[in-house]
Amino acid sequence: MRAWEKRIRTVTPYVPGEQPNFKDMIKLNTNENPYPPSKKVESLLETEHSEKLRLYPDTESTVLKKSLAQFHKISEDQIFVGVGSDDVLAMSFLTFFASETPILFPDITYSFYEVWADLYHIPYVRPMLTDDFRIRKEDYYVANGGIVIANPNAPTSILEPLSVIEDILLHNTESIVIIDEAYVDFGGVSALSLLNQYENLLVVRTFSKSRSLAGARIGYAVGNPVLIRALNAVKNSYNSYTMNRLSIMLGAASVEDEKYFYETTNKIIETRNQTATELKALGFKMPDSSTNFLFITHPKVRAEALFNYLKEQHIFVRYFALPRINQYLRVTIGTEPQMQCFIKAVQKYLQSEACVYE
Ligand SMILES: *Cc1c(COP(=O)(O)O)cnc(C)c1O
């Protein structure tokens, strides 16, 4: 190794789901929303003059914060926005986890947490979820440098009741506790109601799933103004203009269309429940989902083999070759016709000899 190579920071990056591009594909692998964004987003895109793009955007994303403040009935100084919740979470790790004591997050959860911890040299411990993928709250009663919990969790789809989150907050008044609510709009129970009681709570949300705006990259954090100011200071120490002009406007337009938001999320919840029933009839087992995906396993099927079979039919789901979950597939909920195609393909596989588990 040459001397200068030793100075290069080495990291093991997060691996996002594939973005294949086939005309006939059914894409159920990255938890995107199958429905288009609100019509208000569409009409804004048609009328907005590109001429304005020569100007820098508003560093405060004021219009977006205003609409979010109204939607959540909170004040603007409780909101931080970023380039997707990945940006918000990465910034939060950098800002809040500066102690020598390890931070805590479950052994099975969003795999980016570990990547950020490694990137910033933050020590961490990963308490094991139970065999049925539930949090043991007592695991979080130990001294720590911070806590991150996705609720509902990914890729398990499981929602922990608010009482578990509150119990963890009660036992950790000296740490900052981040609740990642990427999937909360699909039947979760938000920790936002605990904000007034716990100054150390930060709730992180995204527009990528429930608002059909993964491509616009919008996420936000809600917390007490001291936390928000700290996040802004760090953000303004490396890039003041994280949020681009278009995304700020499109995000605000989406928040203002509440009717469409509830329509689409409810439709996805319905399709999810129906898909779950059909998969169970085929012998699949899965936790109750509070998200826009199902985490499925079958006693007679090798998950990776089914994953590959579906891929050949251009039906993309997610497989994680990781301990404890390598017999599961994570299946995003698409439109109803898409899910019917998916079920048909699965049925066909189950009828073929190829699938029998040795
Ligand atoms: C999708 C997801 C994110 C990231 O979402 P973006 O806003 O698109 O960056 C964060 N956390 C969890 C648990 C997710 O599933």
The ligand as an SDF file (V2000), in Angstrom:
LIG
                    3D

 15 15  0  0  0  0  0  0  0  0999 V2000
  -36.4690    4.2550    3.5140 C   0  0  0  0  0  0  0  0  0  0  0  0
  -35.9300    4.4510    4.8820 C   0  0  0  0  0  0  0  0  0  0  0  0
  -35.1830    5.5770    5.2150 C   0  0  0  0  0  0  0  0  0  0  0  0
  -34.6440    6.5510    4.1910 C   0  0  0  0  0  0  0  0  0  0  0  0
  -35.5350    7.1970    3.4650 O   0  0  0  0  0  0  0  0  0  0  0  0
  -35.1350    8.4310    2.5490 P   0  0  0  0  0  0  0  0  0  0  0  0
  -35.9670    9.5210    3.0960 O   0  0  0  0  0  0  0  0  0  0  0  0
  -35.5190    8.0310    1.1840 O   0  0  0  0  0  0  0  0  0  0  0  0
  -33.6870    8.7240    2.6920 O   0  0  0  0  0  0  0  0  0  0  0  0
  -34.8020    5.7510    6.5220 C   0  0  0  0  0  0  0  0  0  0  0  0
  -35.1220    4.8640    7.4620 N   0  0  0  0  0  0  0  0  0  0  0  0
  -35.8100    3.7430    7.1860 C   0  0  0  0  0  0  0  0  0  0  0  0
  -36.1180    2.7720    8.2670 C   0  0  0  0  0  0  0  0  0  0  0  0
  -36.2200    3.5010    5.8820 C   0  0  0  0  0  0  0  0  0  0  0  0
  -36.8540    2.3730    5.5790 O   0  0  0  0  0  0  0  0  0  0  0  0
  1  2  1  0
  2  3  1  0
  2 14  2  0
  3  4  1  0
  3 10  2  0
  4  5  1  0
  5  6  1  0
  6  7  2  0
  6  8  1  0
  6  9  1  0
 10 11  1  0
 11 12  2  0
 12 13  1  0
 12 14  1  0
 14 15  1  0
M  END
$$$$
